Amino acid sequence: MLLIDATQKNCKGVITELEKVRQAIDSGEKVETLVVGIPNRVDVCAWARRKGYVVERENRDGSTFRLTVSRR
């Protein structure tokens, strides 16, 4: 499983990081993404829906979200 620590990134930076590993997700690998704040969480979920991926798991620890994204 790949891990993207985007806790220091804004919304655009989070999506850029997901786009960089998109081929790995297409090959069946799962990607765990760490983001801070609800706006970043919403952006990851929206990106997944638009691109044909699914957020399989989501955990929250304070303002940090851990989202696991995979191919449908």
GROMACS elastic network, one bead per residue, 0.5 to 0.9 nm:
[ bonds ]
;  ai    aj funct       b0    kb
    1    29     6  0.61043   500
    1    30     6  0.51860   500
    1    31     6  0.57090   500
    1    32     6  0.70249   500
    2    21     6  0.85113   500
    2    24     6  0.84250   500
    2    25     6  0.89727   500
    2    29     6  0.74451   500
    2    30     6  0.64415   500
    2    32     6  0.60917   500
    2    33     6  0.84344   500
    3    30     6  0.87578   500
    3    31     6  0.57514   500
    3    33     6  0.58949   500
    3    34     6  0.77821   500
    4     7     6  0.88219   500
    4    14     6  0.85554   500
    4    17     6  0.71862   500
    4    18     6  0.78330   500
    4    31     6  0.72152   500
    4    32     6  0.61478   500
    4    34     6  0.61766   500
    4    35     6  0.86890   500
    5     8     6  0.77884   500
    5     9     6  0.86832   500
    5    14     6  0.88404   500
    5    32     6  0.83652   500
    5    33     6  0.60510   500
    5    35     6  0.69540   500
    6     9     6  0.51447   500
    6    10     6  0.79971   500
    6    13     6  0.75284   500
    6    14     6  0.57824   500
    6    17     6  0.77801   500
    6    33     6  0.68695   500
    6    34     6  0.54941   500
    6    35     6  0.51897   500
    6    36     6  0.77027   500
    7    10     6  0.82427   500
    7    14     6  0.85652   500
    7    33     6  0.89012   500
    7    34     6  0.59083   500
    7    36     6  0.52239   500
    7    37     6  0.88344   500
    7    64     6  0.75019   500
    7    65     6  0.89553   500
    8    13     6  0.88518   500
    8    35     6  0.78571   500
    8    36     6  0.77496   500
    9    12     6  0.77212   500
    9    13     6  0.52148   500
    9    14     6  0.60192   500
    9    35     6  0.77589   500
    9    36     6  0.83170   500
    9    40     6  0.88474   500
   10    13     6  0.52221   500
   10    14     6  0.62914   500
   10    15     6  0.89033   500
   10    35     6  0.87950   500
   10    36     6  0.86997   500
   10    40     6  0.70941   500
   11    14     6  0.52264   500
   11    15     6  0.64949   500
   11    16     6  0.87207   500
   11    35     6  0.89939   500
   11    39     6  0.71836   500
   11    40     6  0.51894   500
   11    41     6  0.87127   500
   11    43     6  0.65844   500
   11    44     6  0.84190   500
   12    15     6  0.53202   500
   12    16     6  0.61927   500
   12    17     6  0.87694   500
   12    40     6  0.87669   500
   12    43     6  0.86994   500
   13    16     6  0.50051   500
   13    17     6  0.62699   500
   13    18     6  0.87517   500
   14    17     6  0.52395   500
   14    18     6  0.64269   500
   14    19     6  0.87962   500
   14    33     6  0.85147   500
   14    35     6  0.75911   500
   14    40     6  0.72576   500
   14    43     6  0.81810   500
   14    44     6  0.75014   500
   15    18     6  0.50401   500
   15    19     6  0.61664   500
   15    20     6  0.86812   500
   15    40     6  0.89398   500
   15    43     6  0.75131   500
   15    44     6  0.69288   500
   15    47     6  0.72725   500
   16    19     6  0.51379   500
   16    20     6  0.63682   500
   17    20     6  0.51563   500
   17    21     6  0.68335   500
   17    22     6  0.88735   500
   18    21     6  0.54639   500
   18    22     6  0.61461   500
   18    31     6  0.84901   500
   18    33     6  0.82919   500
   18    44     6  0.83818   500
   18    47     6  0.87042   500
   19    22     6  0.50563   500
   19    23     6  0.83278   500
   20    23     6  0.77796   500
   20    24     6  0.89088   500
   21    24     6  0.54162   500
   21    25     6  0.66492   500
   21    26     6  0.89360   500
   21    31     6  0.82097   500
   22    25     6  0.51013   500
   22    26     6  0.62443   500
   22    27     6  0.87981   500
   23    27     6  0.63430   500
   23    29     6  0.89792   500
   24    27     6  0.51964   500
   24    28     6  0.68688   500
   24    29     6  0.56743   500
   24    30     6  0.78780   500
   24    31     6  0.82921   500
   25    28     6  0.53967   500
   25    30     6  0.58607   500
   25    31     6  0.67640   500
   25    53     6  0.84313   500
   25    69     6  0.77919   500
   25    70     6  0.58715   500
   25    71     6  0.60731   500
   26    29     6  0.71242   500
   26    53     6  0.88672   500
   26    70     6  0.79051   500
   26    71     6  0.60164   500
   27    71     6  0.82126   500
   28    70     6  0.69584   500
   28    71     6  0.64011   500
   29    69     6  0.88763   500
   29    70     6  0.67287   500
   29    71     6  0.80317   500
   30    68     6  0.65602   500
   30    69     6  0.57094   500
   30    71     6  0.77885   500
   31    67     6  0.80762   500
   31    68     6  0.55724   500
   31    69     6  0.52005   500
   31    70     6  0.65642   500
   32    57     6  0.89788   500
   32    66     6  0.65782   500
   32    67     6  0.55547   500
   32    69     6  0.63041   500
   32    70     6  0.89907   500
   33    44     6  0.84556   500
   33    65     6  0.79320   500
   33    66     6  0.56262   500
   33    67     6  0.51908   500
   33    68     6  0.63330   500
   33    69     6  0.76607   500
   34    41     6  0.88922   500
   34    64     6  0.68051   500
   34    65     6  0.56765   500
   34    67     6  0.65617   500
   34    68     6  0.89989   500
   35    38     6  0.85987   500
   35    40     6  0.61357   500
   35    41     6  0.65461   500
   35    44     6  0.87682   500
   35    63     6  0.83950   500
   35    64     6  0.56810   500
   35    65     6  0.53230   500
   35    66     6  0.66878   500
   35    67     6  0.81805   500
   36    39     6  0.83062   500
   36    40     6  0.64638   500
   36    41     6  0.74548   500
   36    62     6  0.89216   500
   36    63     6  0.55314   500
   36    65     6  0.61126   500
   36    66     6  0.89776   500
   37    40     6  0.56342   500
   37    41     6  0.64727   500
   37    42     6  0.88646   500
   37    63     6  0.53539   500
   37    64     6  0.63386   500
   37    65     6  0.73437   500
   38    42     6  0.60705   500
   38    43     6  0.85518   500
   38    63     6  0.76423   500
   38    64     6  0.86539   500
   38    65     6  0.81657   500
   39    42     6  0.51200   500
   39    43     6  0.62132   500
   39    44     6  0.87973   500
   40    43     6  0.50035   500
   40    44     6  0.62982   500
   40    45     6  0.87277   500
   40    65     6  0.87641   500
   41    44     6  0.52635   500
   41    45     6  0.63716   500
   41    46     6  0.86716   500
   41    64     6  0.89322   500
   41    65     6  0.67221   500
   41    66     6  0.86886   500
   41    67     6  0.79592   500
   42    45     6  0.51757   500
   42    46     6  0.60801   500
   42    47     6  0.85151   500
   43    46     6  0.50594   500
   43    47     6  0.59614   500
   43    48     6  0.84975   500
   44    47     6  0.51037   500
   44    48     6  0.61584   500
   44    49     6  0.87517   500
   44    55     6  0.84232   500
   44    67     6  0.81003   500
   44    69     6  0.87882   500
   45    48     6  0.51388   500
   45    49     6  0.63682   500
   45    50     6  0.87637   500
   45    53     6  0.89060   500
   45    54     6  0.77603   500
   45    55     6  0.65761   500
   45    67     6  0.86150   500
   45    69     6  0.87778   500
   46    49     6  0.51896   500
   46    50     6  0.61878   500
   46    51     6  0.85931   500
   47    50     6  0.51988   500
   47    51     6  0.60713   500
   47    52     6  0.84920   500
   47    53     6  0.80628   500
   48    51     6  0.53183   500
   48    52     6  0.60060   500
   48    54     6  0.55909   500
   48    55     6  0.68388   500
   48    69     6  0.72936   500
   48    70     6  0.84907   500
   48    71     6  0.87903   500
   49    52     6  0.53379   500
   49    53     6  0.57736   500
   49    54     6  0.65010   500
   49    55     6  0.85495   500
   50    53     6  0.76477   500
   51    54     6  0.89656   500
   52    71     6  0.68372   500
   52    72     6  0.66081   500
   53    69     6  0.66623   500
   53    70     6  0.56371   500
   53    72     6  0.54465   500
   54    57     6  0.89699   500
   54    68     6  0.83183   500
   54    69     6  0.56189   500
   54    70     6  0.55684   500
   54    71     6  0.62188   500
   54    72     6  0.60538   500
   55    58     6  0.71834   500
   55    67     6  0.64094   500
   55    68     6  0.55623   500
   55    70     6  0.66038   500
   55    71     6  0.89312   500
   56    67     6  0.75085   500
   56    68     6  0.55084   500
   56    69     6  0.58814   500
   56    70     6  0.68406   500
   57    66     6  0.79354   500
   57    67     6  0.57238   500
   57    68     6  0.50885   500
   57    69     6  0.75234   500
   58    65     6  0.69184   500
   58    66     6  0.56020   500
   58    68     6  0.64615   500
   59    64     6  0.84011   500
   59    65     6  0.57159   500
   59    66     6  0.51388   500
   59    67     6  0.66192   500
   60    63     6  0.69645   500
   60    64     6  0.57640   500
   60    66     6  0.63309   500
   60    67     6  0.87737   500
   61    64     6  0.52540   500
   61    65     6  0.64098   500
   61    66     6  0.82268   500
   62    65     6  0.79691   500
